[in-house]
Amino acid sequence: MDKRSLSIAGHRTSIALEPEFWAALERMAAEAGQPMAGLIRTIDETRQTTNLSSAARVAVLKWYQQKAETPAS
């Protein structure tokens, strides 16, 4: 587990995730053209669970599912 601290919604928080999830979040942020903190803020604002780490994992899963369902052009 890698634990990272960042500031979202005006407060400091930390998230512990496996390195593979951090790598996927970095790819997601790069593809969206936004910093990691911005991506995590979006996940935080739209999450359906009280646990931010779980919400981040679900966001990664959904991102990969969407990529798998989108036909290559």
C-alpha positions in Angstrom: 0.0 0.0 0.0 1.1 3.5 -0.8 -0.3 6.3 1.3 -0.4 9.8 -0.3 -1.5 13.0 1.2 -3.3 15.7 -0.8 -5.6 18.7 -0.4 -9.1 18.4 -1.6 -12.1 20.6 -0.9 -10.0 22.9 1.3 -8.7 20.2 3.7 -5.8 17.7 3.8 -6.6 14.0 3.5 -4.6 10.9 2.8 -5.5 7.9 0.7 -3.9 4.5 0.9 -4.0 2.5 -2.3 -2.0 -0.3 -4.0 0.7 1.0 -6.5 -1.3 -0.3 -9.4 -4.3 1.9 -8.5 -2.1 5.0 -8.2 -0.6 4.2 -11.6 -4.2 3.9 -13.1 -5.2 7.2 -11.4 -2.2 8.9 -12.9 -3.2 7.7 -16.3 -6.8 8.8 -15.7 -5.6 12.3 -14.6 -3.3 12.6 -17.6 -6.0 11.6 -20.1 -8.3 14.1 -18.5 -5.6 16.8 -18.6 -5.9 17.5 -14.9 -3.8 17.2 -11.8 -4.2 14.2 -9.5 -5.7 16.3 -6.8 -8.4 17.5 -9.3 -9.2 13.9 -10.2 -9.4 12.8 -6.6 -11.6 15.9 -5.9 -14.0 14.8 -8.6 -14.1 11.2 -7.2 -14.7 12.6 -3.8 -17.6 14.8 -4.9 -19.4 12.0 -6.8 -18.7 9.0 -4.6 -21.4 6.7 -3.4 -19.4 5.3 -0.4 -18.1 6.9 2.7 -14.6 5.5 2.1 -12.5 7.6 -0.4 -10.0 4.8 -1.1 -12.8 2.5 -2.1 -14.4 5.2 -4.2 -11.0 5.7 -6.0 -10.8 1.9 -6.7 -14.3 1.9 -8.1 -13.5 4.9 -10.3 -10.5 3.1 -11.7 -12.6 -0.1 -12.3 -15.3 2.0 -14.1 -12.7 3.8 -16.2 -11.2 0.5 -17.4 -14.7 -1.0 -18.0 -15.6 2.0 -20.2 -12.3 1.6 -22.1 -13.1 -2.1 -22.7 -16.6 -1.3 -23.9 -15.6 1.5 -26.3 -14.7 0.2 -29.8 -11.3 1.1 -31.1 -11.3 3.6 -33.8 
